[in-house]
């Protein structure tokens, strides 16, 4: 089964962080994928079927310090291999705690970061996917 979603790519020095967000609002958050250098990123995007023009535009944006955003179609195996699911915080309930969440995970010792805070793109209606210049107003979708 294939799944359509969005990749967002941010450059951090020589490495790039690639995040995947599904168009499915019920899909779970996924962990980001790290690319060691620009060559590895180009190879990966080419492997995923990103066309040459989009690939060139993404690399140009990253070289300018911008975020590259690309639409992508990946198989379930590719999603699992490159973007494993992020596990939700556990819910606990006992005499001392009236149903609150457990504390967030400790920061990673090597980076000082934890894996909370991944983003997911909002799901778009089929009409919004067909019309890319759709905005959300207080009363709903408008063109």
The first five atom37 places (N, CA, C, CB, O) and aatype in JSON, in Angstrom:
{
  "aatype": [20, 20, 20, 20, 20, 20, 20, 20, 20, 20, 20, 20, 20, 20, 20, 20, 20, 20, 20, 20, 20, 20, 20, 20, 20, 20, 20, 20, 20, 20, 20, 20, 20, 20, 20, 20, 20, 20, 20, 20, 20, 20, 20, 20, 20, 20, 20, 20, 20, 20, 20, 20, 20, 20, 20, 20, 20, 20, 20, 20, 20, 20, 20, 20, 20, 20, 20, 20, 20, 20, 20, 20, 20, 20, 20, 20, 20, 20, 20, 20, 20, 20, 20, 20, 20, 20, 20, 20, 20, 20, 20, 20, 20, 20, 20, 20, 20, 20, 20, 20, 20, 20, 20, 20, 20, 20, 20, 20, 20, 20, 20, 20, 20, 20, 20, 20, 20, 20, 20, 20, 20, 20, 20, 20, 20, 20, 20, 20, 20, 20, 20, 20, 20, 20, 20, 20, 20, 20, 20, 20, 20, 20, 20],
  "atom_mask": [
    [1, 1, 1, 1, 1],
    [1, 1, 1, 1, 1],
    [1, 1, 1, 1, 1],
    [1, 1, 1, 1, 1],
    [1, 1, 1, 1, 1],
    [1, 1, 1, 1, 1],
    [1, 1, 1, 1, 1],
    [1, 1, 1, 1, 1],
    [1, 1, 1, 1, 1],
    [1, 1, 1, 1, 1],
    [1, 1, 1, 1, 1],
    [1, 1, 1, 1, 1],
    [1, 1, 1, 1, 1],
    [1, 1, 1, 1, 1],
    [1, 1, 1, 1, 1],
    [1, 1, 1, 1, 1],
    [1, 1, 1, 1, 1],
    [1, 1, 1, 1, 1],
    [1, 1, 1, 1, 1],
    [1, 1, 1, 1, 1],
    [1, 1, 1, 1, 1],
    [1, 1, 1, 1, 1],
    [1, 1, 1, 1, 1],
    [1, 1, 1, 1, 1],
    [1, 1, 1, 1, 1],
    [1, 1, 1, 1, 1],
    [1, 1, 1, 1, 1],
    [1, 1, 1, 1, 1],
    [1, 1, 1, 1, 1],
    [1, 1, 1, 1, 1],
    [1, 1, 1, 1, 1],
    [1, 1, 1, 1, 1],
    [1, 1, 1, 1, 1],
    [1, 1, 1, 1, 1],
    [1, 1, 1, 1, 1],
    [1, 1, 1, 1, 1],
    [1, 1, 1, 1, 1],
    [1, 1, 1, 1, 1],
    [1, 1, 1, 1, 1],
    [1, 1, 1, 1, 1],
    [1, 1, 1, 1, 1],
    [1, 1, 1, 1, 1],
    [1, 1, 1, 1, 1],
    [1, 1, 1, 1, 1],
    [1, 1, 1, 1, 1],
    [1, 1, 1, 1, 1],
    [1, 1, 1, 1, 1],
    [1, 1, 1, 1, 1],
    [1, 1, 1, 1, 1],
    [1, 1, 1, 1, 1],
    [1, 1, 1, 1, 1],
    [1, 1, 1, 1, 1],
    [1, 1, 1, 1, 1],
    [1, 1, 1, 1, 1],
    [1, 1, 1, 1, 1],
    [1, 1, 1, 1, 1],
    [1, 1, 1, 1, 1],
    [1, 1, 1, 1, 1],
    [1, 1, 1, 1, 1],
    [1, 1, 1, 1, 1],
    [1, 1, 1, 1, 1],
    [1, 1, 1, 1, 1],
    [1, 1, 1, 1, 1],
    [1, 1, 1, 1, 1],
    [1, 1, 1, 1, 1],
    [1, 1, 1, 1, 1],
    [1, 1, 1, 1, 1],
    [1, 1, 1, 1, 1],
    [1, 1, 1, 1, 1],
    [1, 1, 1, 1, 1],
    [1, 1, 1, 1, 1],
    [1, 1, 1, 1, 1],
    [1, 1, 1, 1, 1],
    [1, 1, 1, 1, 1],
    [1, 1, 1, 1, 1],
    [1, 1, 1, 1, 1],
    [1, 1, 1, 1, 1],
    [1, 1, 1, 1, 1],
    [1, 1, 1, 1, 1],
    [1, 1, 1, 1, 1],
    [1, 1, 1, 1, 1],
    [1, 1, 1, 1, 1],
    [1, 1, 1, 1, 1],
    [1, 1, 1, 1, 1],
    [1, 1, 1, 1, 1],
    [1, 1, 1, 1, 1],
    [1, 1, 1, 1, 1],
    [1, 1, 1, 1, 1],
    [1, 1, 1, 1, 1],
    [1, 1, 1, 1, 1],
    [1, 1, 1, 1, 1],
    [1, 1, 1, 1, 1],
    [1, 1, 1, 1, 1],
    [1, 1, 1, 1, 1],
    [1, 1, 1, 1, 1],
    [1, 1, 1, 1, 1],
    [1, 1, 1, 1, 1],
    [1, 1, 1, 1, 1],
    [1, 1, 1, 1, 1],
    [1, 1, 1, 1, 1],
    [1, 1, 1, 1, 1],
    [1, 1, 1, 1, 1],
    [1, 1, 1, 1, 1],
    [1, 1, 1, 1, 1],
    [1, 1, 1, 1, 1],
    [1, 1, 1, 1, 1],
    [1, 1, 1, 1, 1],
    [1, 1, 1, 1, 1],
    [1, 1, 1, 1, 1],
    [1, 1, 1, 1, 1],
    [1, 1, 1, 1, 1],
    [1, 1, 1, 1, 1],
    [1, 1, 1, 1, 1],
    [1, 1, 1, 1, 1],
    [1, 1, 1, 1, 1],
    [1, 1, 1, 1, 1],
    [1, 1, 1, 1, 1],
    [1, 1, 1, 1, 1],
    [1, 1, 1, 1, 1],
    [1, 1, 1, 1, 1],
    [1, 1, 1, 1, 1],
    [1, 1, 1, 1, 1],
    [1, 1, 1, 1, 1],
    [1, 1, 1, 1, 1],
    [1, 1, 1, 1, 1],
    [1, 1, 1, 1, 1],
    [1, 1, 1, 1, 1],
    [1, 1, 1, 1, 1],
    [1, 1, 1, 1, 1],
    [1, 1, 1, 1, 1],
    [1, 1, 1, 1, 1],
    [1, 1, 1, 1, 1],
    [1, 1, 1, 1, 1],
    [1, 1, 1, 1, 1],
    [1, 1, 1, 1, 1],
    [1, 1, 1, 1, 1],
    [1, 1, 1, 1, 1],
    [1, 1, 1, 1, 1],
    [1, 1, 1, 1, 1],
    [1, 1, 1, 1, 1],
    [1, 1, 1, 1, 1],
    [1, 1, 1, 1, 1],
    [1, 1, 1, 1, 1]
  ],
  "atom_positions": [
    [[0.84, -1.18, 0.0], [0.0, 0.0, 0.0], [0.89, 1.25, 0.0], [-0.96, -0.01, 1.22], [1.9, 1.29, 0.7]],
    [[0.52, 2.23, -0.77], [1.29, 3.47, -0.88], [0.59, 4.56, -0.07], [1.45, 3.91, -2.37], [-0.63, 4.57, 0.06]],
    [[1.39, 5.47, 0.48], [0.83, 6.57, 1.25], [1.42, 7.89, 0.75], [1.1, 6.38, 2.76], [2.63, 8.01, 0.56]],
    [[0.55, 8.87, 0.55], [0.98, 10.19, 0.11], [1.11, 11.1, 1.32], [-0.01, 10.79, -0.92], [0.25, 11.11, 2.21]],
    [[2.2, 11.85, 1.35], [2.42, 12.78, 2.44], [3.36, 13.89, 2.02], [2.98, 12.05, 3.66], [3.6, 14.1, 0.83]],
    [[3.89, 14.6, 3.0], [4.76, 15.74, 2.77], [6.08, 15.51, 3.49], [4.09, 17.06, 3.25], [6.11, 15.07, 4.64]],
    [[7.17, 15.82, 2.8], [8.49, 15.83, 3.43], [8.85, 17.28, 3.71], [9.56, 15.14, 2.52], [8.64, 18.14, 2.86]],
    [[9.39, 17.54, 4.87], [10.0, 18.84, 5.14], [11.46, 18.57, 5.47], [9.26, 19.62, 6.31], [11.78, 17.68, 6.26]],
    [[12.32, 19.35, 4.86], [13.76, 19.12, 5.0], [14.41, 20.4, 5.51], [14.4, 18.68, 3.64], [14.2, 21.48, 4.95]],
    [[15.19, 20.27, 6.56], [15.89, 21.4, 7.15], [17.36, 21.04, 7.22], [15.33, 21.76, 8.57], [17.72, 19.92, 7.61]],
    [[18.2, 21.97, 6.85], [19.65, 21.74, 6.88], [20.22, 22.25, 8.2], [20.36, 22.43, 5.68], [19.92, 23.37, 8.63]],
    [[21.04, 21.43, 8.83], [21.75, 21.78, 10.07], [23.23, 21.57, 9.81], [21.24, 20.91, 11.31], [23.73, 20.45, 9.97]],
    [[23.94, 22.61, 9.41], [25.35, 22.46, 9.05], [25.48, 21.65, 7.79], [26.13, 21.8, 10.19], [24.94, 22.02, 6.75]],
    [[26.19, 20.51, 7.87], [26.35, 19.65, 6.7], [25.28, 18.56, 6.65], [27.72, 19.01, 6.7], [25.11, 17.92, 5.61]],
    [[24.55, 18.35, 7.76], [23.53, 17.3, 7.79], [22.15, 17.91, 7.49], [23.51, 16.58, 9.16], [21.95, 19.11, 7.62]],
    [[21.23, 17.05, 7.1], [19.85, 17.46, 6.84], [18.91, 16.59, 7.64], [19.52, 17.38, 5.33], [19.13, 15.39, 7.79]],
    [[17.86, 17.2, 8.15], [16.83, 16.46, 8.87], [15.59, 16.41, 7.98], [16.51, 17.12, 10.26], [15.09, 17.45, 7.54]],
    [[15.1, 15.2, 7.73], [13.94, 15.0, 6.88], [12.79, 14.51, 7.75], [14.25, 13.98, 5.72], [12.93, 13.52, 8.48]],
    [[11.66, 15.19, 7.69], [10.47, 14.79, 8.43], [9.36, 14.44, 7.46], [10.01, 15.91, 9.41], [9.24, 15.05, 6.39]],
    [[8.54, 13.47, 7.84], [7.41, 13.04, 7.02], [6.13, 13.35, 7.77], [7.51, 11.53, 6.67], [6.02, 13.08, 8.96]],
    [[5.16, 13.9, 7.07], [3.82, 14.12, 7.64], [2.81, 13.54, 6.66], [3.54, 15.65, 7.9], [2.84, 13.83, 5.47]],
    [[1.93, 12.73, 7.18], [0.91, 12.08, 6.37], [-0.26, 13.03, 6.13], [0.42, 10.8, 7.04], [-0.52, 13.92, 6.94]],
    [[-0.96, 12.84, 5.02], [-2.21, 13.55, 4.79], [-3.34, 12.93, 5.61], [-2.58, 13.55, 3.29], [-4.41, 13.52, 5.75]],
    [[-3.1, 11.73, 6.16], [-4.08, 11.04, 6.98], [-4.04, 11.62, 8.39], [-3.82, 9.51, 6.99], [-3.03, 11.48, 9.08]],
    [[-5.12, 12.27, 8.85], [-5.09, 12.89, 10.18], [-5.01, 11.88, 11.31], [-6.31, 13.75, 10.37], [-4.68, 12.26, 12.44]],
    [[-5.29, 10.61, 11.05], [-5.25, 9.59, 12.09], [-3.92, 8.84, 12.14], [-6.36, 8.61, 11.89], [-3.72, 7.99, 13.0]],
    [[-3.02, 9.15, 11.22], [-1.71, 8.5, 11.22], [-0.9, 9.02, 12.4], [-0.97, 8.75, 9.88], [-1.04, 10.18, 12.8]],
    [[-0.05, 8.17, 12.95], [0.76, 8.58, 14.1], [1.97, 9.42, 13.66], [1.24, 7.36, 14.88], [2.4, 9.35, 12.51]],
    [[2.49, 10.2, 14.58], [3.69, 10.98, 14.31], [4.85, 10.03, 14.08], [4.01, 11.96, 15.47], [4.9, 8.93, 14.63]],
    [[5.79, 10.47, 13.27], [6.94, 9.64, 12.94], [8.23, 10.38, 13.28], [6.93, 9.24, 11.45], [8.28, 11.61, 13.24]],
    [[9.26, 9.63, 13.6], [10.55, 10.2, 13.92], [11.23, 10.73, 12.66], [11.45, 9.15, 14.61], [11.0, 10.19, 11.58]],
    [[12.05, 11.77, 12.78], [12.75, 12.31, 11.6], [13.89, 11.4, 11.16], [13.28, 13.71, 11.9], [14.36, 10.55, 11.93]],
    [[14.33, 11.59, 9.93], [15.46, 10.85, 9.37], [16.6, 11.83, 9.14], [15.05, 10.12, 8.03], [16.38, 12.94, 8.65]],
    [[17.82, 11.44, 9.48], [19.0, 12.29, 9.32], [19.8, 11.86, 8.09], [19.88, 12.23, 10.57], [20.08, 10.68, 7.91]],
    [[20.15, 12.82, 7.25], [21.05, 12.56, 6.11], [22.39, 13.19, 6.42], [20.45, 13.14, 4.76], [22.47, 14.34, 6.85]],
    [[23.46, 12.43, 6.21], [24.79, 12.87, 6.61], [25.34, 14.01, 5.76], [25.73, 11.72, 6.54], [26.12, 14.82, 6.27]],
    [[24.96, 14.09, 4.5], [25.45, 15.18, 3.65], [24.49, 15.38, 2.47], [26.88, 14.87, 3.13], [23.5, 14.66, 2.33]],
    [[24.78, 16.37, 1.65], [23.9, 16.7, 0.52], [23.81, 15.55, -0.49], [24.4, 17.96, -0.18], [22.73, 15.29, -1.02]],
    [[24.92, 14.87, -0.74], [24.92, 13.74, -1.67], [23.99, 12.62, -1.22], [26.32, 13.2, -1.83], [23.26, 12.05, -2.04]],
    [[24.01, 12.32, 0.07], [23.13, 11.28, 0.61], [21.66, 11.7, 0.5], [23.48, 10.98, 2.08], [20.79, 10.88, 0.21]],
    [[21.39, 12.99, 0.72], [20.03, 13.5, 0.6], [19.54, 13.41, -0.84], [19.97, 14.95, 1.08], [18.41, 12.97, -1.08]],
    [[20.36, 13.81, -1.8], [19.99, 13.75, -3.21], [19.71, 12.3, -3.62], [21.11, 14.35, -4.1], [18.73, 12.03, -4.31]],
    [[20.56, 11.38, -3.19], [20.37, 9.96, -3.5], [19.06, 9.45, -2.91], [21.55, 9.13, -2.98], [18.32, 8.73, -3.58]],
    [[18.78, 9.8, -1.68], [17.56, 9.36, -1.01], [16.31, 9.91, -1.72], [17.57, 9.81, 0.45], [15.37, 9.15, -1.99]],
    [[16.3, 11.19, -2.01], [15.13, 11.8, -2.67], [14.93, 11.21, -4.07], [15.29, 13.32, -2.76], [13.8, 10.99, -4.5]],
    [[16.02, 10.97, -4.77], [15.93, 10.35, -6.09], [15.36, 8.93, -5.97], [17.33, 10.32, -6.78], [14.52, 8.52, -6.78]],
    [[15.81, 8.2, -4.95], [15.31, 6.83, -4.7], [13.81, 6.84, -4.44], [16.06, 6.2, -3.51], [13.11, 5.91, -4.82]],
    [[13.3, 7.89, -3.78], [11.88, 8.0, -3.46], [11.05, 8.52, -4.64], [11.68, 8.9, -2.27], [9.84, 8.68, -4.51]],
    [[11.68, 8.78, -5.78], [10.94, 9.18, -6.96], [10.69, 10.67, -7.11], [9.66, 8.49, -6.97], [9.82, 11.07, -7.88]],
    [[11.43, 11.49, -6.39], [11.28, 12.94, -6.54], [11.86, 13.33, -7.89], [12.0, 13.72, -5.36], [12.99, 12.96, -8.23]],
    [[11.09, 14.08, -8.68], [11.54, 14.45, -10.02], [12.72, 15.42, -9.97], [10.38, 15.07, -10.82], [12.95, 16.07, -8.95]],
    [[13.45, 15.51, -11.06], [14.7, 16.29, -11.12], [14.48, 17.75, -10.81], [15.32, 16.16, -12.5], [15.24, 18.34, -10.04]],
    [[13.44, 18.36, -11.37], [13.2, 19.79, -11.14], [12.92, 20.06, -9.66], [12.02, 20.28, -12.0], [13.48, 20.99, -9.09]],
    [[12.05, 19.25, -9.04], [11.73, 19.42, -7.61], [12.96, 19.21, -6.75], [10.62, 18.45, -7.18], [13.17, 19.9, -5.75]],
    [[13.78, 18.24, -7.13], [15.02, 17.95, -6.41], [15.96, 19.15, -6.45], [15.71, 16.71, -6.98], [16.54, 19.53, -5.44]],
    [[16.12, 19.74, -7.64], [16.98, 20.92, -7.79], [16.45, 22.1, -6.98], [17.1, 21.31, -9.27], [17.23, 22.82, -6.35]],
    [[15.14, 22.3, -6.99], [14.54, 23.4, -6.22], [14.74, 23.19, -4.72], [13.05, 23.53, -6.55], [15.02, 24.15, -4.0]],
    [[14.59, 21.96, -4.26], [14.77, 21.66, -2.84], [16.2, 21.92, -2.4], [14.37, 20.21, -2.54], [16.43, 22.53, -1.36]],
    [[17.17, 21.46, -3.18], [18.59, 21.66, -2.84], [18.93, 23.15, -2.86], [19.51, 20.89, -3.82], [19.67, 23.62, -1.99]],
    [[18.41, 23.88, -3.83], [18.66, 25.33, -3.9], [18.09, 26.03, -2.66], [18.03, 25.94, -5.18], [18.75, 26.91, -2.09]],
    [[16.89, 25.65, -2.23], [16.29, 26.24, -1.03], [17.12, 25.92, 0.2], [14.84, 25.73, -0.85], [17.33, 26.8, 1.05]],
    [[17.59, 24.68, 0.32], [18.39, 24.3, 1.48], [19.72, 25.04, 1.52], [18.64, 22.79, 1.48], [20.19, 25.42, 2.59]],
    [[20.33, 25.25, 0.37], [21.6, 25.99, 0.32], [21.42, 27.45, 0.75], [22.18, 25.95, -1.1], [22.37, 28.07, 1.23]],
    [[20.21, 27.98, 0.59], [19.92, 29.36, 1.02], [19.47, 29.42, 2.48], [18.84, 29.98, 0.13], [19.17, 30.49, 3.01]],
    [[19.42, 28.26, 3.14], [19.0, 28.22, 4.54], [17.49, 28.14, 4.72], [19.51, 29.43, 5.25], [16.99, 28.35, 5.83]],
    [[16.77, 27.83, 3.67], [15.32, 27.73, 3.74], [14.9, 26.28, 3.99], [14.67, 28.26, 2.44], [15.72, 25.37, 3.92]],
    [[13.63, 26.1, 4.28], [13.06, 24.77, 4.45], [12.53, 24.3, 3.11], [11.93, 24.77, 5.54], [11.85, 25.05, 2.41]],
    [[12.85, 23.07, 2.74], [12.32, 22.49, 1.51], [11.13, 21.61, 1.88], [13.43, 21.66, 0.74], [11.2, 20.8, 2.81]],
    [[10.03, 21.76, 1.14], [8.82, 20.98, 1.38], [8.44, 20.3, 0.07], [7.65, 21.88, 1.92], [8.27, 20.96, -0.95]],
    [[8.31, 18.98, 0.11], [8.03, 18.2, -1.08], [6.89, 17.22, -0.83], [9.27, 17.45, -1.54], [6.78, 16.66, 0.26]],
    [[6.06, 17.01, -1.83], [5.04, 15.97, -1.78], [5.7, 14.66, -2.19], [3.81, 16.32, -2.71], [6.51, 14.63, -3.11]],
    [[5.36, 13.56, -1.5], [6.0, 12.28, -1.76], [4.99, 11.14, -1.58], [7.2, 12.08, -0.82], [4.04, 11.25, -0.8]],
    [[5.21, 10.07, -2.31], [4.42, 8.84, -2.16], [5.39, 7.74, -1.76], [3.63, 8.47, -3.49], [6.32, 7.42, -2.5]],
    [[5.17, 7.16, -0.58], [6.05, 6.12, -0.06], [5.26, 4.86, 0.25], [6.78, 6.61, 1.2], [4.07, 4.92, 0.57]],
    [[5.93, 3.72, 0.17], [5.3, 2.46, 0.55], [5.36, 2.34, 2.07], [6.02, 1.24, -0.14], [6.1, 3.06, 2.74]],
    [[4.56, 1.42, 2.62], [4.57, 1.18, 4.06], [5.96, 0.73, 4.52], [3.51, 0.13, 4.44], [6.41, 1.1, 5.6]],
    [[6.63, -0.08, 3.69], [7.98, -0.55, 4.04], [8.97, 0.63, 4.11], [8.48, -1.6, 3.02], [9.81, 0.68, 5.01]],
    [[8.86, 1.56, 3.17], [9.74, 2.74, 3.19], [9.45, 3.61, 4.4], [9.57, 3.56, 1.9], [10.37, 4.11, 5.04]],
    [[8.18, 3.78, 4.73], [7.83, 4.57, 5.92], [8.43, 3.95, 7.17], [6.3, 4.67, 6.07], [9.01, 4.65, 8.0]],
    [[8.29, 2.63, 7.32], [8.82, 1.96, 8.5], [10.34, 2.03, 8.55], [8.37, 0.5, 8.53], [10.91, 2.19, 9.63]],
    [[11.0, 1.9, 7.4], [12.46, 1.89, 7.37], [13.06, 3.26, 7.66], [12.95, 1.41, 6.02], [14.04, 3.36, 8.39]],
    [[12.48, 4.32, 7.1], [13.06, 5.65, 7.24], [12.4, 6.52, 8.31], [12.98, 6.36, 5.92], [13.06, 7.37, 8.9]],
    [[11.12, 6.31, 8.57], [10.38, 7.13, 9.53], [9.58, 6.24, 10.48], [9.44, 8.11, 8.8], [8.36, 6.15, 10.36]],
    [[10.25, 5.58, 11.42], [9.51, 4.7, 12.34], [8.54, 5.52, 13.19], [10.48, 3.91, 13.25], [8.77, 6.7, 13.44]],
    [[7.44, 4.9, 13.63], [6.45, 5.64, 14.43], [7.05, 6.14, 15.73], [5.24, 4.76, 14.72], [7.89, 5.5, 16.35]],
    [[6.57, 7.31, 16.11], [6.94, 7.87, 17.41], [5.89, 7.38, 18.39], [7.03, 9.46, 17.39], [4.69, 7.52, 18.14]],
    [[6.33, 6.81, 19.48], [5.38, 6.29, 20.46], [4.82, 7.43, 21.29], [6.05, 5.24, 21.36], [5.56, 8.31, 21.73]],
    [[3.52, 7.4, 21.49], [2.85, 8.43, 22.28], [3.24, 8.28, 23.75], [1.32, 8.34, 22.11], [3.56, 7.18, 24.19]],
    [[3.2, 9.39, 24.52], [3.48, 9.28, 25.95], [2.48, 8.34, 26.62], [3.43, 10.67, 26.62], [1.3, 8.32, 26.25]],
    [[2.95, 7.58, 27.58], [2.07, 6.65, 28.28], [1.13, 7.41, 29.19], [2.89, 5.62, 29.08], [1.48, 8.43, 29.77]],
    [[-0.06, 6.89, 29.31], [-1.04, 7.45, 30.24], [-0.97, 6.62, 31.53], [-2.5, 7.45, 29.63], [-0.9, 5.39, 31.47]],
    [[-0.98, 7.28, 32.68], [-0.94, 6.53, 33.92], [-2.11, 6.94, 34.8], [0.4, 6.74, 34.66], [-2.6, 8.06, 34.72]],
    [[-2.54, 6.03, 35.63], [-3.65, 6.3, 36.52], [-3.4, 5.5, 37.8], [-5.05, 5.93, 35.86], [-3.39, 4.27, 37.78]],
    [[-3.2, 6.19, 38.9], [-3.07, 5.51, 40.17], [-3.62, 6.42, 41.25], [-1.6, 5.1, 40.46], [-4.18, 7.47, 40.95]],
    [[-3.47, 6.04, 42.52], [-4.06, 6.79, 43.62], [-3.47, 8.2, 43.72], [-3.86, 6.05, 44.93], [-4.17, 9.12, 44.14]],
    [[-2.18, 8.37, 43.35], [-1.55, 9.69, 43.48], [-1.81, 10.58, 42.27], [-0.06, 9.53, 43.68], [-1.7, 11.8, 42.37]],
    [[-2.15, 9.99, 41.15], [-2.26, 10.75, 39.91], [-3.65, 10.56, 39.33], [-1.17, 10.33, 38.89], [-4.06, 9.42, 39.06]],
    [[-4.36, 11.62, 39.13], [-5.73, 11.54, 38.62], [-5.76, 11.5, 37.09], [-6.54, 12.73, 39.13], [-6.5, 12.27, 36.48]],
    [[-4.98, 10.63, 36.47], [-5.07, 10.42, 35.04], [-4.18, 11.3, 34.19], [-6.44, 10.63, 34.62], [-4.38, 11.37, 32.98]],
    [[-3.2, 11.97, 34.77], [-2.3, 12.8, 33.99], [-1.31, 11.98, 33.19], [-1.55, 13.76, 34.89], [-1.22, 10.76, 33.37]],
    [[-0.59, 12.62, 32.31], [0.41, 11.93, 31.51], [1.7, 11.8, 32.3], [0.66, 12.67, 30.18], [1.95, 12.56, 33.23]],
    [[2.52, 10.83, 31.91], [3.83, 10.69, 32.52], [4.72, 11.83, 32.03], [4.46, 9.3, 32.19], [4.37, 12.53, 31.08]],
    [[5.84, 12.01, 32.67], [6.77, 13.05, 32.27], [7.34, 12.76, 30.89], [7.9, 13.18, 33.3], [7.46, 11.6, 30.5]],
    [[7.69, 13.81, 30.12], [8.27, 13.56, 28.8], [9.6, 12.84, 28.92], [8.45, 14.89, 28.04], [10.23, 12.86, 29.98]],
    [[10.04, 12.18, 27.84], [11.31, 11.46, 27.89], [12.47, 12.39, 28.16], [11.54, 10.7, 26.59], [12.45, 13.57, 27.8]],
    [[13.49, 11.84, 28.8], [14.69, 12.63, 29.1], [15.4, 12.99, 27.8], [15.64, 11.85, 30.05], [15.32, 12.25, 26.82]],
    [[16.11, 14.13, 27.79], [16.86, 14.5, 26.59], [17.91, 13.45, 26.24], [17.53, 15.86, 26.78], [18.45, 12.77, 27.11]],
    [[18.17, 13.34, 24.98], [19.22, 12.45, 24.48], [20.55, 13.04, 24.95], [19.17, 12.31, 22.9], [20.81, 14.22, 24.75]],
    [[21.38, 12.22, 25.58], [22.64, 12.72, 26.14], [23.57, 13.32, 25.09], [23.35, 11.6, 26.85], [24.27, 14.29, 25.37]],
    [[23.59, 12.75, 23.9], [24.54, 13.23, 22.9], [24.09, 14.54, 22.24], [24.73, 12.16, 21.83], [24.93, 15.36, 21.85]],
    [[22.79, 14.74, 22.11], [22.32, 15.95, 21.42], [21.67, 16.96, 22.34], [21.35, 15.57, 20.35], [21.55, 18.14, 21.98]],
    [[21.23, 16.52, 23.53], [20.53, 17.42, 24.42], [19.1, 17.66, 23.98], [21.27, 18.73, 24.51], [18.45, 18.56, 24.5]],
    [[18.6, 16.87, 23.05], [17.25, 17.04, 22.54], [16.43, 15.8, 22.85], [17.26, 17.32, 21.01], [16.97, 14.7, 23.0]],
    [[15.12, 15.99, 22.94], [14.26, 14.81, 22.99], [13.46, 14.76, 21.71], [13.32, 14.84, 24.25], [13.56, 15.67, 20.88]],
    [[12.68, 13.73, 21.52], [11.99, 13.53, 20.24], [10.55, 14.02, 20.28], [12.02, 12.06, 19.87], [9.78, 13.71, 19.37]],
    [[10.17, 14.77, 21.29], [8.83, 15.35, 21.29], [8.81, 16.55, 20.36], [8.39, 15.75, 22.72], [9.86, 17.12, 20.05]],
    [[7.64, 16.93, 19.94], [7.52, 18.14, 19.13], [7.54, 17.9, 17.65], [8.6, 19.06, 19.47], [7.72, 18.85, 16.89]],
    [[7.36, 16.66, 17.19], [7.27, 16.48, 15.75], [5.97, 17.08, 15.28], [7.37, 14.98, 15.35], [4.99, 17.1, 16.03]],
    [[5.94, 17.56, 14.07], [4.75, 18.22, 13.56], [4.06, 17.33, 12.56], [5.11, 19.56, 12.92], [4.66, 16.41, 12.0]],
    [[2.81, 17.59, 12.35], [2.06, 16.87, 11.32], [1.27, 17.9, 10.53], [1.11, 15.77, 11.94], [0.65, 18.79, 11.12]],
    [[1.28, 17.79, 9.24], [0.52, 18.7, 8.41], [-0.96, 18.4, 8.55], [0.96, 18.6, 6.93], [-1.34, 17.23, 8.68]],
    [[-1.82, 19.42, 8.54], [-3.25, 19.16, 8.64], [-3.73, 18.44, 7.39], [-4.03, 20.47, 8.84], [-3.21, 18.65, 6.29]],
    [[-4.72, 17.61, 7.57], [-5.29, 16.9, 6.42], [-6.06, 17.89, 5.56], [-6.2, 15.73, 6.89], [-6.77, 18.74, 6.08]],
    [[-5.92, 17.78, 4.27], [-6.63, 18.64, 3.35], [-7.77, 17.87, 2.72], [-5.69, 19.19, 2.27], [-7.65, 16.68, 2.43]],
    [[-8.89, 18.56, 2.5], [-10.0, 17.91, 1.82], [-9.59, 17.66, 0.38], [-11.28, 18.78, 1.9], [-8.62, 18.24, -0.11]],
    [[-10.33, 16.8, -0.31], [-9.98, 16.48, -1.69], [-10.04, 17.72, -2.57], [-10.9, 15.4, -2.25], [-9.25, 17.85, -3.51]],
    [[-10.96, 18.64, -2.29], [-11.03, 19.86, -3.09], [-9.81, 20.74, -2.83], [-12.32, 20.64, -2.79], [-9.34, 21.42, -3.75]],
    [[-9.31, 20.74, -1.61], [-8.12, 21.54, -1.29], [-6.88, 20.96, -1.96], [-7.91, 21.62, 0.22], [-5.99, 21.71, -2.35]],
    [[-6.82, 19.61, -2.09], [-5.67, 19.0, -2.74], [-5.66, 19.31, -4.23], [-5.67, 17.5, -2.52], [-4.6, 19.4, -4.84]],
    [[-6.84, 19.47, -4.83], [-6.93, 19.77, -6.25], [-6.66, 21.24, -6.53], [-8.28, 19.39, -6.78], [-6.22, 21.59, -7.62]],
    [[-6.92, 22.13, -5.55], [-6.73, 23.57, -5.7], [-5.67, 24.02, -4.7], [-8.06, 24.34, -5.5], [-6.0, 24.24, -3.54]],
    [[-4.41, 24.16, -5.11], [-3.35, 24.43, -4.16], [-3.43, 25.81, -3.5], [-2.04, 24.3, -4.84], [-2.75, 26.04, -2.5]],
    [[-4.24, 26.71, -4.01], [-4.32, 28.04, -3.44], [-5.56, 28.19, -2.59], [-4.3, 29.09, -4.54], [-6.33, 29.13, -2.76]],
    [[-5.73, 27.27, -1.67], [-6.88, 27.28, -0.77], [-6.4, 27.76, 0.58], [-7.53, 25.87, -0.68], [-5.33, 27.36, 1.04]],
    [[-7.18, 28.61, 1.24], [-6.83, 29.09, 2.56], [-7.94, 28.73, 3.54], [-6.59, 30.61, 2.55], [-9.08, 28.5, 3.14]],
    [[-7.6, 28.68, 4.8], [-8.57, 28.37, 5.83], [-9.0, 29.68, 6.47], [-7.98, 27.39, 6.89], [-8.18, 30.43, 6.99]],
    [[-10.29, 29.95, 6.43], [-10.83, 31.15, 7.08], [-11.58, 30.72, 8.32], [-11.74, 31.96, 6.12], [-11.66, 29.53, 8.62]],
    [[-12.14, 31.69, 9.03], [-12.92, 31.37, 10.24], [-14.17, 30.57, 9.9], [-13.31, 32.66, 10.98], [-14.7, 29.89, 10.77]],
    [[-14.64, 30.63, 8.68], [-15.88, 29.95, 8.29], [-15.63, 28.68, 7.49], [-16.76, 30.88, 7.5], [-16.6, 28.03, 7.09]],
    [[-14.39, 28.31, 7.22], [-14.1, 27.1, 6.48], [-13.15, 27.36, 5.32], [-15.39, 26.48, 5.96], [-12.51, 28.41, 5.26]],
    [[-13.06, 26.41, 4.41], [-12.13, 26.51, 3.27], [-12.63, 27.52, 2.26], [-11.94, 25.15, 2.6], [-13.82, 27.56, 1.95]],
    [[-11.73, 28.33, 1.74], [-12.06, 29.3, 0.7], [-11.02, 29.23, -0.4], [-12.13, 30.74, 1.28], [-9.87, 28.86, -0.16]],
    [[-11.42, 29.58, -1.62], [-10.48, 29.67, -2.73], [-10.23, 31.11, -3.05], [-10.99, 28.94, -3.97], [-9.46, 31.41, -3.96]]
  ]
}
